[in-house]
Amino acid sequence: MTPAVVLLSGGLDSTTTLAIARRDGFAPYAMTFRYGQRHTEEVDAARRIAADAGVPQHVVVDIDLRVFGGSALTTELAVPKDRSADDSVPITYVPARNTIFLSYALAWAEVLGASDVFIGVNAVDYSGYPDCRPEYIAAFERMANLATRAGIEGRTLSIRTPLIELSKAEIIQLGTTLGVDYSLTTSCYDPSGGVACGHCDACLLRLKGFETAGLLDPIVYAETGTRSAVSRKP
Amino acid sequence: MTPAVVLLSGGLDSTTTLAIARRDGFAPYAMTFRYGQRHTEEVDAARRIAADAGVPQHVVVDIDLRVFGGSALTTELAVPKDRSADDSVPITYVPARNTIFLSYALAWAEVLGASDVFIGVNAVDYSGYPDCRPEYIAAFERMANLATRAGIEGRTLSIRTPLIELSKAEIIQLGTTLGVDYSLTTSCYDPSGGVACGHCDACLLRLKGFETAGLLDPIVYAETGTRSAVSRKP
């Protein structure tokens, strides 16, 4: 099987992306980052998902984005709740995060001799982050082909973004047909005791996605969740 | 003063680049990586250089490239000695290293509100690394402007490479006119007890540079150094 690096956050999108890489015949080498998140639920979820999928290798890379400050996900700023959608970049944006993640993936791909890197970015329900846009991914791919031996040796490295044009509901529907167990995933920016808050941007997008897809979200939300009609109570 | 992020390895090129950033009126925020090198002389040198230059801030970022294997600089493979120049990528190449370094610099620039990142890459005496070429830097810059708030907000982020077209001798001559103290710098891939080996690619390039510039290299080389005529003996 052809090796591919798959960025696996432990969330819904990256878990679906891992299933797509397998469907497309790749041996998925999973890479997760522990980057000073205020919670480690994501890393724990990624370990469960990688084990469940039987990946050939799963690496957890420690990186410290806290030295830069600047984001609610890595500092002590409050995670915004029940934010209405607008075009501004939210405070939960981590500076250059996907660029750093893809750079590590590129390094691993080069060592593995892999020509494919999968990332579950999404330009539809994407919270307004600049590094989720198709033009960004295309520019990264072009740079990556100049950065490495691959470019010199005439191989082409591809950054694959199978979710980029899908809505959250479409992602959930596709993953369900591929047998993804969404009970293993976590999305909340501000979980408490393993329970999703139901109010941060990530919870709101996820809940709306399951609702639109007409499917039940198998994870647990706090009693105060606004969409309790489609979530299983604790 | 305008802030700029300057990648500072502790070597000759990055130290000269720091001096150029100051000459050009920037307040240089220095960033150094501890990345599983087999020696920490580089990080110690970077600390001395940053202190000597009185930079507004110096961060040392821990990253672990060892998880990927694949290079003499981060694993237990032997550093090649007295290699003759050819076009192949040497074993000392660290996969995607400059891409990872620039990605962190991009994150810090965004937090600082800086629009300039300096890196001392060199396309002339560059050891054959793919990520030192001008076309690579141009592609990274283009990607960076799509990756961050800067691009969305209409600012332009510049990756500045003031050394890229200079020979090693020209770099040393320029740095000397700017008052760079090269005794603070370290270049060797395989130092022993603070003494440069004199035989690895980095030592050979450095020694040839000082020789061509007609200047004395103030650092100490092992007695067995091939160019002892231009180096101070221990």
Interface residues (C-beta under 8 A of the other chain):
Chain A: V59 V61 D62 I63 D64 L65 V67 F68 G69 G70 V89 Y93 V94 P95 A96 R97 N98 T99 I100 S103 Y104 L106 A107 W108 E110 V111 P130 D131 R133 E135 Y136 A139 F140 R142 M143 A144 L146 A147 T148 R149 G151 I152
Chain B: V59 V61 D62 I63 D64 L65 V67 F68 G69 G70 V89 Y93 V94 P95 A96 R97 N98 T99 I100 S103 Y104 L106 A107 W108 E110 V111 P130 D131 R133 E135 Y136 A139 F140 R142 M143 A144 L146 A147 T148 R149 G151 I152
